[in-house]
Amino acid sequence: MKATIRLADENDASQMLEIYAPIVQETTISFELEPPSETEFQNRIQSYQQKMPWLVCEINGQLAGYAYASPYRTRAAYQWLLCNVVYFGQSIDSFHISNRV
């Protein structure tokens, strides 16, 4: 198994949504009520990447998971804090890969 970590781009949005949509629909951990559209997800990637990384993990050439950082809050006192999140598809042994991301 060959895992590759790289910066995400807008072209990854649909595959990232395949991982994210079930999390939104089946759990409460995302704090979203509906999965975002592909356009919205592309906008998030582009917007957040201006200051913080969004990374994807590919295993044998297939997008298996992603991680990103985003601002925790917008007030000045929070400028050094961020929220980081890692998501993997259900078929991935995320325990062994998430540490690399």
Rosetta silent file (secondary structure, phi, psi, omega in degrees, C-alpha in Angstrom):
SEQUENCE: MKATIRLADENDASQMLEIYAPIVQETTISFELEPPSETEFQNRIQSYQQKMPWLVCEINGQLAGYAYASPYRTRAAYQWLLCNVVYFGQSIDSFHISNRV
SCORE:     score description
SCORE:     0.000 S_00000001
   1 L     0.000  123.790  178.761    0.000    0.000    0.000 S_00000001
   2 L  -110.638  115.946  178.635    1.468    3.332   -1.079 S_00000001
   3 E  -102.769  134.280  178.782    0.066    6.407    0.652 S_00000001
   4 E  -124.729  133.190  176.482    0.744    9.875   -0.759 S_00000001
   5 E  -108.755  131.257  178.424   -0.072   13.153    0.994 S_00000001
   6 E  -148.274  166.085  175.296   -0.513   16.283   -1.143 S_00000001
   7 E   -67.335  139.067  176.613   -2.272   19.636   -1.111 S_00000001
   8 L   -77.337  156.599  170.271   -5.929   19.419   -2.071 S_00000001
   9 L  -138.424  175.486 -174.960   -7.377   21.440   -4.908 S_00000001
  10 H   -58.697  -26.823 -179.901  -10.879   22.173   -6.189 S_00000001
  11 H   -69.143  -15.035  178.698  -10.750   19.103   -8.456 S_00000001
  12 H   -86.180   -8.586 -170.860  -10.730   16.895   -5.343 S_00000001
  13 H   -55.821  -45.077 -175.651  -14.047   18.258   -4.070 S_00000001
  14 H   -65.043  -40.697  178.674  -16.327   15.533   -5.451 S_00000001
  15 H   -70.201  -35.446  176.792  -14.217   12.700   -4.005 S_00000001
  16 H   -65.673  -38.039  178.410  -13.892   14.528   -0.703 S_00000001
  17 H   -67.000  -30.010  175.785  -17.677   14.916   -0.609 S_00000001
  18 H   -61.278  -31.504  177.173  -18.077   11.155   -1.088 S_00000001
  19 H   -82.052  -42.658 -171.880  -16.292   10.817    2.250 S_00000001
  20 H   -77.207  -39.556 -174.874  -17.877   13.815    3.959 S_00000001
  21 H   -55.232  -46.999  177.785  -21.554   13.489    2.945 S_00000001
  22 H   -62.228  -30.481  178.516  -22.194   10.256    4.935 S_00000001
  23 H   -66.564  -42.827  178.265  -20.580   11.856    7.980 S_00000001
  24 H   -65.684  -44.139 -173.814  -22.977   14.810    7.741 S_00000001
  25 H   -75.670  -29.185 -171.062  -25.997   12.584    7.065 S_00000001
  26 H  -112.154   -6.884 -179.574  -25.300    9.830    9.597 S_00000001
  27 L  -135.626  177.803  176.285  -23.539   11.565   12.506 S_00000001
  28 L  -111.872    4.276 -171.514  -23.568   14.836   14.414 S_00000001
  29 L   -71.789  -20.410 -177.023  -19.808   15.441   14.467 S_00000001
  30 L   -84.319  -19.440 -174.967  -19.724   17.848   11.499 S_00000001
  31 L    63.229   20.156  173.197  -22.299   20.288   12.964 S_00000001
  32 L  -109.817  147.624 -179.576  -23.811   20.581    9.482 S_00000001
  33 L   -91.043  -30.525  179.736  -27.414   19.647    8.761 S_00000001
  34 L  -134.249  145.404  175.237  -26.976   18.964    5.025 S_00000001
  35 L   -63.412  142.247  177.950  -23.869   18.090    3.001 S_00000001
  36 L   -68.700  159.640  174.597  -22.547   21.099    1.100 S_00000001
  37 L   -72.584  165.716  178.141  -22.800   21.232   -2.680 S_00000001
  38 H   -62.167  -38.846  178.247  -19.722   20.495   -4.740 S_00000001
  39 H   -62.823  -44.014  177.585  -19.438   24.207   -5.584 S_00000001
  40 H   -61.593  -42.017 -179.985  -19.589   25.155   -1.901 S_00000001
  41 H   -65.222  -40.479  176.174  -16.945   22.569   -1.087 S_00000001
  42 H   -61.013  -41.583  178.355  -14.712   23.897   -3.875 S_00000001
  43 H   -63.554  -39.344  177.559  -15.146   27.402   -2.449 S_00000001
  44 H   -62.567  -46.519  179.524  -14.161   26.188    1.024 S_00000001
  45 H   -57.715  -50.288 -177.537  -11.010   24.559   -0.306 S_00000001
  46 H   -63.985  -43.165 -177.444  -10.024   27.663   -2.236 S_00000001
  47 H   -67.156  -51.343 -177.148  -10.881   30.073    0.583 S_00000001
  48 H   -69.471  -31.662 -178.042   -9.206   28.217    3.455 S_00000001
  49 L   -66.449  -13.613  177.353   -6.124   27.262    1.432 S_00000001
  50 L   -65.083  -26.060 -178.522   -5.223   30.950    1.251 S_00000001
  51 L  -125.555  -27.547 -173.929   -4.063   30.725    4.872 S_00000001
  52 L  -138.199  152.185 -174.777   -4.143   27.082    5.972 S_00000001
  53 L   -79.539  146.574  163.228   -3.554   23.737    4.292 S_00000001
  54 E  -116.892  126.278 -176.788   -6.094   21.226    3.070 S_00000001
  55 E  -118.499  147.364  171.361   -4.394   17.894    2.439 S_00000001
  56 E  -117.847  150.637  175.044   -5.556   14.733    0.718 S_00000001
  57 E  -113.101  120.997  175.970   -4.274   11.225    1.249 S_00000001
  58 E  -107.493  134.317  175.677   -4.179    9.002   -1.799 S_00000001
  59 E  -117.895  119.896 -177.237   -3.669    5.273   -1.446 S_00000001
  60 L    51.531   39.779  176.057   -2.628    3.508   -4.605 S_00000001
  61 L    84.232   -2.068  179.907   -3.834    6.537   -6.579 S_00000001
  62 E  -108.173  136.196  178.222   -7.304    6.728   -4.973 S_00000001
  63 E   -66.838  118.194 -174.630   -8.366    9.549   -2.662 S_00000001
  64 E  -108.266  -22.458 -178.571   -8.769    7.827    0.700 S_00000001
  65 E  -173.779  174.097  178.231   -9.087   10.752    3.112 S_00000001
  66 E  -152.721  160.136  178.440   -8.411   14.391    3.736 S_00000001
  67 E  -139.532  150.103  177.043   -7.449   16.789    6.472 S_00000001
  68 E  -151.491  162.131  173.258   -7.777   20.519    6.815 S_00000001
  69 E  -120.279  145.267  176.969   -7.240   23.410    9.146 S_00000001
  70 E  -145.665  160.376 -179.954   -9.595   26.347    9.494 S_00000001
  71 E   -60.747  140.519  178.387   -9.851   29.351   11.785 S_00000001
  72 L   -73.103  -50.674  175.792  -11.294   28.536   15.196 S_00000001
  73 L  -146.513  163.319 -175.526  -12.940   31.929   15.602 S_00000001
  74 L   -92.684  -10.463 -179.747  -12.600   35.256   13.827 S_00000001
  75 L   -70.028  148.836 -173.401  -11.894   37.503   16.819 S_00000001
  76 H   -55.937  -37.056 -177.900   -8.326   38.793   17.111 S_00000001
  77 H   -65.400  -17.850  179.664   -7.589   36.987   20.372 S_00000001
  78 H   -96.037    8.172 -171.386   -8.157   33.654   18.579 S_00000001
  79 L   -57.886  -25.090 -177.701   -5.725   34.386   15.743 S_00000001
  80 L   -99.082    0.480  178.384   -3.296   31.630   16.775 S_00000001
  81 L   -99.969  147.542  175.317   -5.934   28.958   17.339 S_00000001
  82 E  -145.412  164.786  175.940   -7.294   26.709   14.634 S_00000001
  83 E  -105.947  129.768  175.615   -9.547   23.761   14.154 S_00000001
  84 E  -120.923  141.869 -173.226   -8.054   20.713   12.482 S_00000001
  85 E  -137.454  142.474  175.963  -10.085   17.832   11.099 S_00000001
  86 E  -130.468  128.284  177.046   -9.229   14.476    9.489 S_00000001
  87 E  -125.487  139.926  174.880  -11.754   12.360    7.556 S_00000001
  88 E  -130.110  152.317  175.214  -11.237    8.964    5.920 S_00000001
  89 L   -64.485  158.975 -174.880  -13.488    6.790    3.812 S_00000001
  90 L   -65.656  -23.904 -176.585  -15.160    3.865    5.565 S_00000001
  91 L   -88.425    5.484 -174.618  -13.021    1.259    3.819 S_00000001
  92 L  -103.428  139.506  173.247   -9.739    2.716    5.083 S_00000001
  93 L   -78.931   82.655 -171.751   -7.783    1.644    8.159 S_00000001
  94 H   -67.656  -22.682 -179.130   -7.606    5.243    9.364 S_00000001
  95 H   -58.498  -42.545 -176.304   -5.764    4.414   12.581 S_00000001
  96 H   -83.233  -18.856 -175.895   -2.529    3.704   10.728 S_00000001
  97 H  -100.589  -33.667 -174.022   -2.851    6.502    8.179 S_00000001
  98 L   -60.490  -30.072  177.576   -4.230    9.472   10.150 S_00000001
  99 L   -64.397  -31.696  178.683   -0.943    9.935   12.002 S_00000001
 100 L   -71.525  -35.560 -179.678    0.790   10.563    8.666 S_00000001
 101 L   -73.751    0.000    0.000   -1.733   13.198    7.653 S_00000001
